[in-house]
Amino acid sequence: MTKLSVNINKIATLRNSRGGNIPDVLQAAADCQRFGAQGITVHPRPDERHIRYSDVKNLKPLVITEFNIEGNPVPKFIDLVLEICPDQVTLVPDTHNQITSNAGWNTRKHKDFLKNIISIFKKQGIRTSVFVDTDLTNICHAAETETDRIELYTEPYATNFAADKENAIKPFIVASEKAAELGLGINAGHDLSLANLNFFHTNIPYLLEVSIGHAIISDALYFGLENTIQLYLKQLK
């Protein structure tokens, strides 16, 4: 079964908009796991506009499933990951003021950089994943970084799903098959939702994990967090 990792950044965004500790990010993470999530994802950014570095440290003893930390491997991020030693680190090429992740790595251009960073994390026993699009050249060069996995950037699939889901999924099928051929594990994330998740899961071979935040927290406003997580888990069966 493909694992569901819940990204709790939006919980922190809501908290930070008012100050104080409502909603409680730590309680939300504990509840997501209690409701069936098989992982917790956080994506701390340098300006700490949602998840704070202190949140990541406080979450470490509470995450009893899989802890996945996403981010651009700037020095501060590298230090945080090495301190926490999560189960997985996902490397994402965000710029400093980027609202959300909107592109994968150019792994040919940044191969040496990524290979060096990945070697640092793997020496500490941390599984690594590189955020990429479906371009086969980028997937091939990702394999040469010696990463354990890739995370397929799924916004193009989500954007085109309603109009033509068969064509929307095609490049992701090809990309996943190439990744598996190269010995890479496959994760996916960005704009996956109740509307498009089951079709993606059904058609993508070798899918190990999906990381979903914005859609889950948005759906939880209507369905409640527990019911929402159960609905997403059903899409992955």
C-alpha positions as CSV (number, residue, x, y, z in Angstrom):
1,M,0.0,0.0,0.0
2,T,1.2,3.5,-0.8
3,K,1.9,5.5,2.3
4,L,0.1,8.8,3.1
5,S,2.3,11.4,4.6
6,V,0.4,14.5,5.8
7,N,2.1,17.9,5.4
8,I,1.1,20.0,8.3
9,N,2.5,23.3,7.1
10,K,-1.0,24.8,6.6
11,I,-1.8,24.1,10.3
12,A,1.2,26.3,11.2
13,T,0.2,29.0,8.7
14,L,-3.2,29.3,10.5
15,R,-1.5,29.4,13.9
16,N,1.0,32.0,12.8
17,S,-1.6,34.3,11.3
18,R,-3.0,35.0,14.8
19,G,-0.1,34.3,17.1
20,G,-0.3,32.1,20.1
21,N,-0.6,28.3,19.7
22,I,-4.0,27.7,18.2
23,P,-4.2,25.4,16.3
24,D,-1.5,23.4,18.1
25,V,0.9,22.0,15.4
26,L,2.2,19.3,17.7
27,Q,-1.3,18.1,18.6
28,A,-2.3,18.1,14.9
29,A,0.7,15.9,14.1
30,A,-0.2,13.5,16.8
31,D,-3.8,13.4,15.7
32,C,-3.0,12.9,12.1
33,Q,-1.0,9.8,13.1
34,R,-3.8,8.6,15.4
35,F,-6.3,9.0,12.5
36,G,-4.2,6.7,10.3
37,A,-1.6,8.8,8.5
38,Q,1.6,6.8,7.9
39,G,3.9,9.8,8.0
40,I,4.2,13.5,8.8
41,T,5.8,16.0,6.4
42,V,7.1,19.5,7.2
43,H,8.7,22.0,4.9
44,P,10.5,24.7,7.0
45,R,11.4,27.8,4.9
46,P,14.1,30.4,5.9
47,D,11.5,33.0,6.9
48,E,9.6,30.5,9.0
49,R,6.2,31.8,7.7
50,H,4.6,28.5,8.5
51,I,6.5,25.6,10.1
52,R,9.2,27.0,12.3
53,Y,12.6,25.4,12.9
54,S,11.6,25.1,16.6
55,D,8.4,23.2,15.5
56,V,10.6,20.6,13.7
57,K,12.7,20.0,16.8
58,N,9.6,19.7,19.0
59,L,7.9,17.3,16.5
60,K,10.9,14.9,16.5
61,P,9.8,12.9,19.7
62,L,6.2,12.9,18.7
63,V,6.4,11.5,15.2
64,I,6.1,7.7,15.6
65,T,5.4,7.0,12.0
66,E,7.7,8.4,9.3
67,F,9.2,11.9,9.6
68,N,9.8,13.6,6.3
69,I,11.5,17.0,6.2
70,E,11.4,18.9,2.9
71,G,13.4,22.0,1.9
72,N,16.1,23.6,-0.1
73,P,19.5,22.4,1.3
74,V,20.9,25.7,2.4
75,P,23.3,25.5,5.4
76,K,20.7,26.2,8.0
77,F,18.4,23.5,6.6
78,I,21.3,21.0,6.4
79,D,22.1,21.6,10.1
80,L,18.5,21.1,11.1
81,V,18.2,17.8,9.3
82,L,21.4,16.5,10.7
83,E,20.3,17.5,14.2
84,I,16.8,15.9,13.8
85,C,17.9,12.8,11.7
86,P,14.4,12.3,10.2
87,D,13.5,9.1,8.4
88,Q,13.6,11.0,5.1
89,V,14.8,14.3,3.7
90,T,13.2,15.6,0.5
91,L,15.4,18.1,-1.4
92,V,13.3,20.9,-3.1
93,P,14.8,23.8,-5.1
94,D,12.8,26.6,-3.5
95,T,13.9,30.2,-3.7
96,H,13.8,32.3,-0.5
97,N,10.5,34.0,-1.0
98,Q,8.7,31.3,-3.0
99,I,5.0,30.8,-2.0
100,T,5.0,27.1,-2.8
101,S,7.2,24.6,-4.7
102,N,6.6,25.0,-8.4
103,A,9.4,23.1,-10.1
104,G,11.7,20.2,-9.7
105,W,15.5,20.2,-9.8
106,N,17.6,20.6,-12.9
107,T,19.6,17.5,-11.8
108,R,22.1,17.8,-14.6
109,K,23.0,21.3,-13.7
110,H,23.0,20.7,-9.9
111,K,24.2,17.1,-9.9
112,D,27.5,17.6,-8.2
113,F,25.8,19.8,-5.5
114,L,23.1,17.3,-4.9
115,K,25.5,14.4,-4.8
116,N,27.5,16.1,-2.1
117,I,24.5,17.0,0.0
118,I,23.0,13.5,-0.4
119,S,26.2,11.9,0.7
120,I,26.2,13.9,3.9
121,F,22.6,12.8,4.8
122,K,23.2,9.2,3.8
123,K,26.2,9.0,6.1
124,Q,23.8,9.7,8.9
125,G,21.4,7.0,7.8
126,I,18.8,9.4,6.4
127,R,16.9,8.3,3.4
128,T,17.0,10.9,0.6
129,S,14.5,12.0,-2.0
130,V,14.9,14.6,-4.8
131,F,12.0,16.6,-6.1
132,V,11.8,16.3,-9.9
133,D,9.4,16.7,-12.8
134,T,8.8,14.0,-15.4
135,D,11.6,14.9,-17.7
136,L,13.5,11.7,-18.2
137,T,16.9,13.4,-18.4
138,N,16.4,14.9,-14.9
139,I,15.4,11.4,-13.6
140,C,18.5,9.8,-15.1
141,H,20.7,12.5,-13.6
142,A,18.9,12.2,-10.3
143,A,19.9,8.5,-10.2
144,E,23.5,9.6,-10.6
145,T,23.3,11.7,-7.4
146,E,22.8,8.4,-5.6
147,T,19.6,9.5,-4.0
148,D,17.3,6.7,-2.7
149,R,14.1,8.1,-4.2
150,I,12.6,10.8,-6.3
151,E,9.4,12.8,-5.6
152,L,7.5,13.4,-8.7
153,Y,6.1,17.0,-8.9
154,T,2.4,16.4,-9.6
155,E,1.0,19.9,-10.2
156,P,0.9,19.4,-14.0
157,Y,-1.1,16.2,-13.5
158,A,-3.5,17.9,-11.2
159,T,-3.9,21.0,-13.4
160,N,-4.8,18.8,-16.5
161,F,-6.7,16.1,-14.8
162,A,-10.2,17.4,-15.2
163,A,-9.8,18.1,-19.0
164,D,-8.0,14.9,-20.0
165,K,-6.9,12.6,-17.2
166,E,-5.5,10.0,-19.6
167,N,-3.0,12.4,-21.2
168,A,-2.3,14.0,-17.8
169,I,-1.1,10.8,-16.4
170,K,1.0,9.5,-19.3
171,P,4.3,11.3,-18.6
172,F,4.1,10.2,-15.0
173,I,3.7,6.6,-16.0
174,V,6.7,6.8,-18.2
175,A,8.7,8.7,-15.6
176,S,7.9,6.1,-12.9
177,E,8.9,3.2,-15.1
178,K,12.2,4.9,-15.9
179,A,12.8,5.6,-12.2
180,A,12.1,2.0,-11.2
181,E,14.4,0.8,-14.0
182,L,17.2,3.0,-12.5
183,G,16.6,1.6,-9.0
184,L,14.9,4.7,-7.6
185,G,12.0,4.6,-5.2
186,I,9.1,6.8,-6.2
187,N,7.2,9.4,-4.1
188,A,4.8,12.0,-5.3
189,G,3.3,15.3,-4.2
190,H,1.8,18.7,-5.0
191,D,-1.9,19.3,-5.6
192,L,-2.9,15.7,-5.2
193,S,-6.5,15.7,-3.9
194,L,-9.6,13.5,-3.4
195,A,-10.5,14.3,-7.0
196,N,-7.4,12.9,-8.6
197,L,-5.5,10.8,-6.1
198,N,-7.1,7.4,-6.8
199,F,-6.5,7.6,-10.6
200,F,-2.9,8.6,-10.0
201,H,-2.3,5.8,-7.5
202,T,-4.0,3.2,-9.8
203,N,-1.9,4.1,-12.8
204,I,1.5,4.8,-11.3
205,P,3.5,1.7,-10.7
206,Y,5.9,1.4,-7.8
207,L,4.4,4.4,-5.9
208,L,5.7,4.2,-2.4
209,E,4.4,7.5,-0.8
210,V,2.4,10.6,-1.4
211,S,2.8,13.8,0.6
212,I,-0.3,15.9,0.7
213,G,-1.0,19.0,2.8
214,H,-3.0,21.8,1.3
215,A,-5.9,19.7,0.0
216,I,-6.1,17.6,3.2
217,I,-6.3,20.7,5.5
218,S,-8.8,22.4,3.1
219,D,-11.0,19.3,3.0
220,A,-10.8,19.0,6.8
221,L,-12.7,22.3,7.1
222,Y,-15.7,20.5,5.7
223,F,-15.2,16.8,6.6
224,G,-13.2,17.1,9.8
225,L,-9.5,16.0,10.0
226,E,-10.2,12.3,11.0
227,N,-12.7,11.7,8.3
228,T,-10.6,13.5,5.7
229,I,-7.5,11.3,6.4
230,Q,-9.7,8.2,6.2
231,L,-11.1,9.4,2.8
232,Y,-7.5,9.9,1.5
233,L,-6.4,6.5,2.8
234,K,-9.3,4.9,0.9
235,Q,-8.1,6.4,-2.3
236,L,-4.8,4.6,-1.8
237,K,-6.3,1.1,-1.4
